[in-house]
Amino acid sequence: MTSQPLAPAGADLDLDPANPFAAPSSLPYELPDYATVREEHYTPALRAAMAAQRAAVEAIATDPEAPSVANTLEALERSGKALSRVAHAFYNQLSADATPGLEAIEEELAPEYAAHHDAIYMDARLFARARALQDAADAGDVALEPDAAWLLHTLLTDFRRAGVELDAAQQERLREINGRLTSLEAAFGRKLLAGANAASVLVTDRAELAGLAEDAVAGAAEAAAARGHEGAWLLEMQLPTQQGVLASLADRDVRERVQRASEERGATGDDHDTREIVLETVRLRAERAGLLGYEHHAAYVAEDATAKTTEAVDAMLARLAPAAVANARREAADLEVALRADDAGASLRASDWSFYAERVRKERYALDDALLRPYLELERVVHDGVFRAANRLFGISFTERTDLVGYHPDVRVFEVFDAETPGTPGEGMGLFLADWYTRESKRGGAWMNNLVDQNALLGQKPVVVNNLNIVKPPAGQPTLLVWDEVITLFHEFGHALHGLFSDVRFPSQSGTDVPRDFVEYPSQVNEMWAWEPEILRAYAVHHETGEPMPSEWVDTMLASRQFNEGFATTEYLAAALLDQAWHQLAPGAVPSSVEEVLPFEAAALDAAGVAFAPVPPRYRTTYYNHVFGGGYAAGYYSYIWSEVLDADTVEWYRENGGLTRENGERFRRELLARGGSQDPLASFRALRGRDADIAPLLARRGLDA
């Protein structure tokens, strides 16, 4: 007779006890125990977690008791605890340290995951319970706390938008579409990552890297060696069209090679081509929107955001585009003068923009990235910049936990302490994981993830992750940043603060669980502290001499903030308008051939008035991961929509004394802590005392002339 292994204490999934997901993690704050997690653990854990939630949902749907907050809303929130635990760990690792095994798991389980969601949100019994609870509240028979009332409102909306009121045949088709779309989005991400790696530009002549900083050259040599090209240099692709190395490379032909490699991603006619995926995705999204009663996918998305209508989105983008392009054309004229000083007959190309923008910036403001980088060392920027600003505003502090590990050796774990709990490890408010460096297994861009959602219902504190894609220097050398990377650090940490400061009852309302066109707002506000003189003086210190950045340089940086803003606004708006163009199509209007994808893109940009060859869209269709591989479909406009709120909030800070604890505490209390527990615009009004004003945004971007 053999004894069966005992399940771990607190196990809530029907799994082999050796699987680390069988029970909540015993590590501080329920940090996933990545030291013990293996790829083979994910598939059984995800399936067991889905089965557990389905069983819990079945019990809710068949409960003979009248629906209440406890037996319906709270029960539904509890039902997803185990699935959140496993899915957060899996998708975070997949995005930041993908392997063929993890990608295969995603491909296999994506349709099951979509079907699982549909099974819940198309369940007429659950919908009836939620509607009955709303009816009881409307009749005054049940009193709902404000957060529960908002949860019930959003839940009913989610049911309807998921198709619960469709007939059986329509629901079946919707399930098919959802499953296929989930698979397509996963496939797009895989092709994009592989295509970006394949598009990296190999340089075999050191002279062709003239202008590139020595540490960047060393990083390119290491990247080449890692892929078997000893003695060469590899310029790896970043996610956006514009590549950071273009600001430094003096060789115009090499710049053009990099630009072409960037813009041709996904339209290569090989295994990395994404155009078939794009067309099928657009067609299915349009069909789904029609099934649900919407004119197109963009209308479906806008209704659930703060924008509410595509007309509102289109009106804002149309208001901004002409002034932005006019600014970009003026900037281009200046850059072409600089270009023709080198080559009298040359016309400005997209690959020239960053290089000559840096030259003009240097001539006009006596600064360029090469001068600034020695003063922008990663550790100093993080500790004396990002963390210092958070401490001054909110009183929080950070202790690195070297005893805790992440999903990759580069990941660092910090425990976060509130002003009232500055004690020893274990008494803090949550964990912050930092994963700064690029690698072949990490998708491009920068982002924030939750590993654990703060909520009072389950007694959980937040665990959040920031991912960037900074080139890792050779061992022993400092990590020196360009200014855009400094801004990205502050931006992503703004998302982290939104998660860390969450103070809500329900998991689904935690932190950044807000509409897509609101979620970027707090993170964009946090960028302002990179420019704050007190903070800037603390972190902008030469990494070798310890000398502070010269004060006249700081003044020059402040004076140059609108420099190149025409380019930045135009490339962003072009991408946002392109997103809308694809997603305002009816199914029959979607191009039928991959050969039509790029012509459609060109026509859409021309019609929107943003077709300007030296400034291509920040993302072109074939490598537009936000839209075809991520969650921003018809929602990329949200960055500028959020920036209206952001710019107005920056004015509020300035009007009230700037970097003070009083201001920080109010921003935390009225906005960050609220998460998605109420109408997000109500949170903004509570802070600002009124609706947002667009004037500060127009002034910031030089669009108010």
C-alpha atoms as one frame of an Amber mdcrd trajectory, in Angstrom:
protein
   0.000   0.000   0.000   1.448   3.345  -1.072   0.614   6.606   0.606  -0.610
   9.539  -1.450   1.334  12.802  -1.186  -0.386  15.351   0.957  -1.725  18.468
  -0.705   0.015  21.645   0.404  -1.644  23.613   3.153  -4.317  25.881   1.738
  -4.479  24.019  -1.584  -7.452  25.164  -3.656  -6.765  23.418  -6.968  -7.052
  19.755  -7.907  -3.393  19.376  -8.858  -0.348  17.293  -8.132   0.847  18.721
  -4.799   4.283  19.183  -6.352   2.835  21.814  -8.660   3.642  25.209  -7.063
   0.279  26.579  -8.208  -1.745  23.995  -6.245  -2.014  26.497  -3.408  -1.375
  30.225  -2.975   2.312  31.018  -2.767   3.734  31.043   0.753   6.264  33.711
  -0.200   5.805  37.280   1.049   2.774  38.950  -0.556   2.034  35.705  -2.462
   4.872  36.422  -4.900   4.859  33.502  -7.375   7.557  31.030  -6.452   9.362
  31.282  -9.771  12.338  29.382  -8.356  10.192  26.240  -8.358   7.927  26.951
 -11.354   8.611  24.929 -14.482   6.985  25.227 -17.882   5.185  21.928 -17.413
   3.387  23.312 -14.358   1.430  25.934 -16.293  -0.900  23.887 -18.500  -2.371
  21.666 -15.744  -2.556  24.643 -13.372  -4.386  26.870 -15.853  -6.842  24.097
 -16.721  -7.414  23.252 -13.058  -7.967  26.915 -12.235 -10.498  27.303 -15.040
 -12.310  24.185 -13.865 -12.361  25.470 -10.294 -13.832  28.779 -11.400 -16.469
  27.076 -13.540 -17.505  24.961 -10.547 -17.743  28.063  -8.366 -19.742  29.910
 -11.003 -22.118  26.962 -11.364 -22.752  27.101  -7.630 -23.522  30.821  -7.857
 -25.817  30.382 -10.843 -27.834  27.630  -9.117 -27.957  29.198  -5.654 -31.623
  29.103  -4.530 -31.155  32.152  -2.304 -32.099  35.578  -3.597 -29.076  37.321
  -5.140 -27.087  39.524  -2.777 -23.726  41.233  -2.713 -22.275  38.296  -0.776
 -23.671  35.384  -2.793 -23.353  37.016  -6.222 -20.856  39.881  -6.469 -18.413
  38.741  -3.806 -18.804  35.104  -4.823 -18.004  35.917  -8.447 -14.948  37.901
  -7.384 -13.722  35.024  -5.203 -14.271  32.504  -7.983 -11.367  33.848 -10.032
  -8.711  33.897  -7.333  -6.829  30.762  -8.403  -7.043  31.564 -12.096  -5.653
  35.050 -11.510  -2.798  33.540  -9.520  -1.732  31.244 -12.349  -2.578  33.477
 -15.317  -0.770  36.533 -13.936   2.376  34.465 -13.398   2.157  32.844 -16.821
   1.408  35.859 -18.997   3.978  37.980 -17.208   6.676  35.396 -17.892   5.496
  34.902 -21.469   5.826  38.623 -22.239   9.181  39.111 -20.534  11.022  35.796
 -20.934   9.313  33.791 -23.661  10.447  30.323 -24.676   9.154  28.010 -27.405
   7.545  25.959 -24.641   5.664  28.915 -23.168   4.576  30.039 -26.628   3.260
  26.551 -27.367   1.260  26.615 -24.132  -0.263  29.955 -25.073  -1.149  28.695
 -28.538  -2.779  25.574 -27.115  -4.700  27.253 -24.308  -5.716  30.553 -25.906
  -8.974  29.158 -27.377  -9.780  27.406 -24.090  -9.207  30.643 -22.200 -11.525
  32.541 -24.539 -14.176  29.828 -24.235 -13.870  29.957 -20.461 -14.563  33.697
 -20.462 -17.524  33.231 -22.794 -18.972  30.448 -20.630 -19.186  32.872 -17.718
 -20.320  36.015 -19.492 -22.838  34.288 -21.750 -24.455  32.482 -18.814 -28.050
  33.702 -18.796 -28.522  32.460 -15.228 -25.717  34.624 -13.896 -26.981  37.577
 -15.898 -30.463  37.086 -14.450 -29.054  37.093 -10.907 -27.081  40.265 -11.527
 -30.091  41.943 -13.113 -32.324  40.858 -10.231 -29.851  42.350  -7.768 -29.885
  45.609  -9.746 -33.697  45.605  -9.766 -33.738  45.084  -5.990 -31.314  47.963
  -5.542 -33.373  50.211  -7.815 -36.495  49.343  -5.800 -34.765  50.179  -2.542
 -34.932  46.605  -1.262 -31.135  46.228  -1.231 -28.650  48.890  -0.210 -25.411
  48.827  -2.205 -22.182  50.468  -1.165 -20.851  52.745  -3.935 -18.102  50.310
  -4.969 -20.574  47.410  -5.137 -23.035  49.525  -7.124 -20.300  50.389  -9.630
 -19.203  46.750  -9.803 -22.764  45.649 -10.528 -23.118  48.342 -13.198 -19.906
  47.254 -14.955 -20.799  43.578 -14.577 -24.149  44.032 -16.311 -22.425  46.020
 -19.042 -19.850  43.252 -19.484 -22.583  40.619 -19.768 -24.362  42.549 -22.501
 -21.139  43.317 -24.378 -20.214  39.639 -24.208 -23.432  38.658 -26.005 -25.545
  37.223 -23.223 -28.707  38.544 -24.901 -27.975  37.001 -28.307 -29.750  33.881
 -29.558 -28.051  30.491 -29.425 -26.742  30.544 -33.009 -25.307  34.037 -32.595
 -23.670  33.066 -29.334 -22.078  30.038 -30.938 -20.635  32.190 -33.716 -19.413
  34.687 -31.131 -17.625  31.910 -29.257 -15.930  30.839 -32.472 -14.816  34.402
 -33.175 -13.496  34.970 -29.671 -11.503  31.756 -29.689 -10.018  32.501 -33.085
  -9.162  36.101 -32.149  -7.357  34.974 -29.032  -5.261  32.604 -31.125  -4.567
  35.274 -33.745  -3.422  37.834 -31.190  -1.052  35.306 -29.646   0.265  34.339
 -33.085   0.843  37.988 -33.988   2.970  38.476 -30.879   5.040  35.372 -31.644
   5.640  36.380 -35.248   6.490  39.919 -34.225   9.076  38.823 -31.670  10.684
  36.413 -34.125  10.532  39.017 -36.887  12.131  41.675 -34.714  14.988  39.348
 -33.888  15.423  38.482 -37.574  15.332  42.175 -38.552  18.262  43.107 -36.306
  20.949  44.742 -38.421  24.343  43.022 -38.460  27.343  45.310 -38.933  30.747
  43.814 -39.725  32.766  47.039 -40.125  33.377  48.975 -36.911  33.731  52.180
 -38.928  30.037  51.971 -39.860  29.161  52.534 -36.184  30.831  55.969 -36.074
  28.961  58.230 -33.669  27.570  55.437 -31.514  28.654  55.666 -27.871  31.293
  53.161 -26.783  29.042  51.400 -24.288  26.378  51.041 -26.990  28.985  49.595
 -29.359  30.038  47.141 -26.655  26.401  46.154 -26.103  25.976  45.571 -29.856
  29.090  43.382 -29.860  27.724  41.289 -26.994  24.368  40.943 -28.770  26.131
  39.767 -31.922  28.287  37.284 -30.015  25.203  35.892 -28.258  23.787  35.011
 -31.681  26.986  33.483 -32.992  28.477  36.498 -34.788  31.789  36.947 -32.992
  33.687  40.029 -34.125  30.560  41.764 -35.459  27.942  44.130 -34.031  24.170
  43.598 -33.906  21.761  46.547 -33.812  18.641  45.024 -32.272  15.150  46.245
 -33.070  13.054  48.217 -30.622   9.290  48.014 -30.985   8.523  51.502 -32.426
   9.391  52.552 -35.958  12.021  55.030 -34.805  15.115  53.222 -33.531  17.202
  54.804 -30.782  20.541  54.245 -32.548  19.488  56.504 -35.424  20.205  59.578
 -33.316  23.896  58.676 -33.180  24.878  56.756 -36.321  26.788  59.063 -38.640
  26.760  56.684 -41.625  23.655  57.571 -43.652  23.562  54.213 -45.437  23.598
  52.315 -42.139  20.839  54.557 -40.813  18.751  53.727 -43.870  19.393  49.997
 -43.404  18.135  50.250 -39.825  15.086  52.309 -40.829  14.121  49.913 -43.622
  14.585  46.893 -41.387  12.308  48.525 -38.834   9.562  49.559 -41.260   9.550
  46.288 -43.207   8.909  44.085 -40.181   5.877  41.896 -40.710   5.655  42.586
 -44.475   8.529  40.368 -45.504   6.679  37.590 -47.309   8.262  34.926 -45.113
   7.413  33.129 -41.867   7.469  36.452 -40.001   4.838  38.101 -42.210   1.872
  39.296 -40.130  -0.451  40.607 -42.850  -2.728  37.570 -43.055  -3.175  37.754
 -39.281  -3.967  41.478 -39.495  -6.665  41.035 -42.116  -8.366  38.105 -40.416
  -8.216  39.895 -37.067  -9.791  43.076 -38.435 -12.468  41.110 -40.264 -13.416
  39.062 -37.192 -13.458  42.078 -34.884 -15.771  43.842 -37.314 -18.057  40.814
 -37.519 -18.181  40.513 -33.736 -19.080  44.187 -33.373 -21.920  43.728 -35.852
 -23.245  40.696 -33.983 -23.345  42.772 -30.803 -25.162  45.642 -32.490 -22.311
  48.087 -33.061 -21.434  49.871 -36.278 -17.816  48.694 -36.061 -15.190  47.543
 -33.587 -14.098  51.084 -32.742 -17.641  51.924 -31.625 -17.684  48.796 -29.460
 -14.426  49.847 -27.778 -15.303  53.516 -27.288 -18.601  52.751 -25.546 -16.790
  51.020 -22.693 -14.193  53.790 -22.342 -14.456  57.337 -21.043 -14.664  58.590
 -24.658 -18.037  56.790 -25.129 -18.231  57.418 -28.912 -15.936  57.213 -31.935
 -17.213  60.657 -32.892 -15.577  62.040 -29.755 -12.337  60.199 -30.544 -12.323
  61.317 -34.183 -13.054  64.918 -33.223 -10.127  65.113 -30.820  -7.655  63.502
 -33.226  -8.850  65.729 -36.082  -8.435  68.809 -33.901  -4.810  67.944 -33.108
  -3.531  66.530 -36.411  -3.280  69.659 -38.630  -1.290  71.687 -36.099   0.961
  68.719 -35.317   1.794  68.092 -38.974   2.387  71.801 -39.559   4.873  71.760
 -36.664   6.554  68.657 -38.076   6.937  70.282 -41.494   8.579  73.340 -39.931
  10.935  71.066 -38.022  11.706  69.102 -41.192  12.700  72.288 -43.001  15.248
  73.043 -40.257  16.611  69.510 -40.366  16.925  69.560 -44.145  19.124  72.646
 -43.912  21.429  70.717 -41.579  21.349  67.663 -43.852  22.293  69.693 -46.946
  25.307  71.079 -45.148  26.592  67.489 -45.401  25.024  66.556 -48.744  23.914
  69.464 -50.913  21.493  67.463 -53.032  19.906  65.342 -50.304  16.264  65.293
 -49.267  15.303  64.496 -45.686  14.356  60.849 -45.095  12.786  59.244 -42.057
  16.153  57.642 -41.287  17.750  61.090 -41.104  15.335  62.660 -38.660  16.778
  61.617 -35.306  20.397  62.218 -36.366  19.802  65.754 -37.581  17.363  66.512
 -34.792  20.208  65.758 -32.400  22.530  67.997 -34.390  20.062  70.881 -34.463
  19.287  70.372 -30.795  22.996  70.524 -30.023  23.474  73.669 -32.092  20.389
  75.345 -30.689  20.650  74.188 -27.100  24.278  72.958 -26.879  23.090  69.528
 -25.762  22.770  66.062 -27.199  22.266  62.558 -25.843  25.987  61.822 -25.909
  26.582  64.706 -23.495  23.720  63.756 -21.215  24.213  59.980 -20.968  27.173
  60.015 -18.505  24.899  61.908 -16.100  21.998  59.465 -16.441  23.160  56.217
 -14.832  20.360  53.698 -14.251  20.861  53.020 -10.537  21.087  56.710  -9.737
  18.031  57.540 -11.832  16.009  54.821 -10.112  17.030  55.460  -6.512  17.638
  59.223  -6.516  15.044  60.003  -9.161  12.088  57.646  -9.444  12.128  56.397
  -5.838  13.045  59.790  -4.372  10.115  61.519  -6.062   7.742  58.833  -4.742
   9.162  59.275  -1.255   8.791  63.067  -1.334   5.226  62.862  -2.605   3.875
  59.855  -0.764   6.353  58.988   2.002   6.995  55.490   0.671  10.411  53.800
   0.810  12.027  50.785  -0.850  14.181  47.918   0.409  15.687  45.479  -2.064
  14.828  41.868  -1.202  17.733  39.820  -2.526  16.203  36.788  -0.821  13.297
  36.873  -3.300  13.676  35.957  -6.964  11.752  36.752 -10.100  11.151  34.906
 -13.346  14.594  35.833 -14.755  17.992  36.548 -13.154  17.780  40.206 -14.260
  14.620  40.771 -12.209  15.092  42.654  -8.943  12.562  42.620  -6.104  11.896
  45.590  -3.816   9.626  45.684  -0.789   7.650  48.899  -0.542   6.937  50.522
   2.814   4.295  53.100   3.520   5.055  56.178   5.597   3.260  54.589   8.539
   5.034  51.207   8.244   8.755  51.858   7.792   9.714  48.705   9.682  11.468
  45.470   8.844  10.729  43.325   5.775   7.331  41.687   6.029   5.512  44.776
   7.279   5.318  46.631   3.990   2.550  47.514   1.586   3.621  45.374  -1.372
   6.370  44.354  -3.771   7.803  46.107  -6.808   9.693  43.996  -9.377  12.053
  45.747 -11.782  13.093  44.129 -15.082  15.031  46.791 -16.956  17.037  45.048
 -19.669  16.239  43.912 -23.186  16.829  40.308 -24.248  15.922  38.104 -27.149
  13.115  36.464 -25.169  11.390  39.721 -24.172   8.824  41.509 -26.313   9.592
  45.098 -27.221   8.413  48.249 -25.494   7.819  48.984 -21.844   4.916  47.956
 -19.627   3.597  47.256 -16.159   1.980  44.002 -15.011   0.292  42.864 -11.823
   1.299  39.563 -10.271  -1.078  40.040  -7.332  -4.007  42.490  -7.358  -4.568
  44.452  -4.168  -8.015  43.818  -2.679  -9.579  43.705   0.768 -11.996  40.882
  -0.094  -9.200  38.308  -0.255  -6.799  40.213   1.967  -4.151  40.559  -0.750
  -1.504  43.234  -1.086  -0.125  44.292  -4.474   2.809  42.795  -6.362   3.604
  44.795  -9.504   6.223  44.550 -12.263   7.841  47.170 -14.512   9.456  45.989
 -17.746  11.714  48.108 -19.967  14.049  47.270 -22.843  17.312  49.021 -21.998
  20.396  47.599 -23.698  22.448  45.756 -21.092  26.101  46.850 -20.965  28.995
  44.407 -20.597  29.602  43.148 -17.053  31.133  45.757 -14.790  30.103  48.729
 -16.908  27.418  51.216 -15.866  24.047  51.378 -17.590  23.850  54.859 -19.106
  20.493  56.091 -20.355  19.222  58.440 -23.005  16.653  60.984 -21.885  13.699
  59.099 -23.399  14.603  56.081 -21.254  14.574  58.273 -18.145  11.069  59.443
 -19.030   9.996  55.830 -19.638  11.259  54.822 -16.174   9.145  57.525 -14.550
   6.163  56.699 -16.785   6.083  52.983 -16.044   6.593  53.635 -12.349   3.457
  55.778 -12.489   1.585  52.614 -13.469   3.317  50.779 -10.617   2.149  53.422
  -8.143  -1.410  53.019  -9.428  -1.178  49.325  -8.534   0.697  49.781  -5.246
  -1.638  52.465  -3.892  -4.836  50.641  -4.806  -7.191  50.533  -1.827 -10.282
  48.693  -3.010 -12.488  45.838  -1.851 -12.914  43.870  -5.086 -10.046  42.326
  -7.107 -11.550  43.341 -10.439 -11.411  47.013  -9.397  -7.778  46.963  -8.328
  -5.326  49.661  -9.373  -5.014  49.877 -13.143  -8.310  48.039 -13.794  -9.796
  51.174 -15.328 -10.827  52.032 -18.907  -8.041  51.939 -21.475  -8.301  55.676
 -22.178  -7.833  56.456 -18.481  -5.113  53.993 -17.484  -2.264  56.018 -19.008
  -3.253  59.174 -17.156  -1.581  58.574 -13.761   1.570  57.218 -15.407   1.859
  60.275 -17.642   1.474  62.550 -14.629   4.415  60.786 -12.993   6.660  61.837
 -15.887   6.595  65.410 -14.583   8.894  64.535 -11.690  11.737  63.661 -14.067
  11.879  67.387 -14.815  11.400  68.621 -11.239  14.584  70.617 -10.396  14.988
  69.102  -6.914  14.681  65.554  -8.280  16.712  66.194 -11.424  19.608  67.621
  -9.401  19.606  64.481  -7.249  19.833  61.898 -10.029  21.577  63.763 -12.876
  25.109  63.165 -11.570  28.167  62.099 -13.553  28.676  58.385 -12.976  32.475
  58.719 -12.693  33.179  62.122 -11.170  30.064  62.553  -9.034  29.666  66.064
 -10.424  26.081  67.225 -10.886  24.836  67.959 -14.363  25.740  71.613 -15.064
  22.877  73.894 -14.078  22.982  75.603 -17.456  22.392  72.219 -19.091  19.346
  71.707 -16.915  18.059  75.139 -17.901  18.693  74.289 -21.528  16.813  70.985
 -21.189  13.845  72.779 -19.700  13.933  75.358 -22.494  14.057  72.611 -25.137
  11.044  70.627 -23.986   8.981  71.513 -27.064  11.860  70.768 -29.417  10.894
  68.038 -31.917   7.352  68.013 -30.534   5.920  68.215 -34.054   7.611  64.913
 -34.882   6.575  63.247 -31.618   2.939  64.315 -31.886   2.647  63.508 -35.591
   4.134  60.001 -35.353   1.821  59.244 -32.427  -1.309  60.669 -34.088  -0.542
  58.789 -37.306  -0.513  55.517 -35.348  -3.703  56.417 -33.459  -5.513  57.374
 -36.666  -4.299  54.206 -38.392  -5.724  52.144 -35.527  -9.086  53.881 -35.947
  -9.018  53.420 -39.730  -8.648  49.646 -39.449 -11.263  49.343 -36.735 -13.924
  51.594 -38.231 -14.350  49.157 -41.127 -17.385  46.962 -41.689 -16.537  43.304
 -42.441 -17.107  43.717 -46.175 -14.797  46.723 -46.385 -11.734  44.891 -45.030
  -9.088  44.319 -47.735  -9.074  40.763 -49.031  -5.425  40.443 -50.043  -2.198
  40.916 -48.105  -1.011  43.040 -51.018  -3.665  45.616 -50.080  -2.504  46.083
 -46.460   0.167  48.703 -47.059  -1.864  50.587 -49.705  -4.784  50.708 -47.244
  -2.426  52.105 -44.616  -1.100  54.749 -46.997  -4.609  55.801 -48.041  -5.774
  56.006 -44.419  -2.856  58.236 -43.425  -3.409  60.446 -46.455  -7.129  60.798
 -45.741  -6.372  61.774 -42.135  -3.877  64.412 -43.232  -0.882  62.814 -41.514
   0.902  61.284 -44.527   4.335  62.898 -44.241   7.160  60.608 -45.392   9.878
  61.859 -43.007   7.563  61.063 -40.067   6.115  57.552 -40.443   3.628  56.288
 -37.850   5.074  55.291 -34.508   3.825  51.792 -35.346   2.968  50.624 -38.831
   0.251  48.028 -39.338   2.464  44.972 -39.634   4.276  45.477 -36.293   1.503
  47.259 -34.393   1.609  45.018 -31.337  -0.537  47.313 -29.179  -3.407  46.784
 -31.608  -2.957  43.317 -33.119  -1.146  41.518 -30.311  -2.160  43.477 -27.228
  -5.188  45.111 -25.661  -5.233  48.495 -27.415  -7.324  47.661 -30.502  -9.214
  50.863 -31.408  -7.781  52.270 -28.179  -4.348  53.625 -29.056  -5.918  57.104
 -28.981  -6.037  56.652 -25.204  -2.533  58.012 -24.664  -3.451  61.469 -25.965
  -6.930  61.258 -24.407  -5.278  60.510 -21.069  -2.778  63.296 -21.661  -5.588
  65.854 -21.549  -6.204  64.746 -17.953  -2.463  64.510 -17.302  -1.597  68.027
 -18.522  -4.464  69.509 -16.528  -3.307  67.641 -13.406   0.259  68.909 -13.871
  -1.248  72.407 -13.786  -3.049  71.489 -10.568   0.224  70.396  -8.971   1.887
  73.646 -10.022  -0.981  75.757  -8.764  -0.749  74.043  -5.378   2.988  74.036
  -4.728   4.256  71.073  -6.753   6.272  68.350  -5.014   4.659  68.240  -1.577
   3.327  65.482   0.629  -0.007  67.257   0.833  -0.402  67.186  -2.953   0.844
  63.617  -3.182  -1.545  62.397  -0.512  -4.503  64.036  -2.222  -3.554  62.543
  -5.606  -3.160  59.170  -3.925  -6.407  59.360  -1.952  -8.714  60.814  -4.605
  -7.363  59.023  -7.638  -4.705  56.313  -7.319  -6.360  54.529  -4.403  -9.762
  54.458  -6.126  -8.690  52.156  -8.947 -11.772  51.069 -10.844 -14.146  51.274
  -7.871 -16.057  54.222  -9.345 -16.473  56.152 -12.571 -12.853  57.171 -13.262
 -13.869  60.650 -14.383 -15.503  61.090 -10.970 -12.052  60.420  -9.494 -10.586
  63.132 -11.717 -13.317  65.591 -10.727 -12.746  64.839  -7.054  -9.111  65.819
  -7.535  -9.491  68.778  -9.892 -12.897  70.076  -8.868 -14.129  70.162 -12.480
 -13.947  68.421 -15.845 -10.645  68.439 -17.714  -9.522  71.394 -19.824  -7.638
  70.658 -23.064  -5.738  73.976 -23.048  -2.760  72.733 -20.972  -2.233  69.863
 -23.435  -2.295  72.202 -26.434   0.255  74.464 -24.763   2.500  71.561 -23.757
   2.683  70.187 -27.300   2.935  73.559 -28.998  -0.481  73.180 -30.635  -2.062
  76.327 -29.231  -0.798  78.749 -31.857
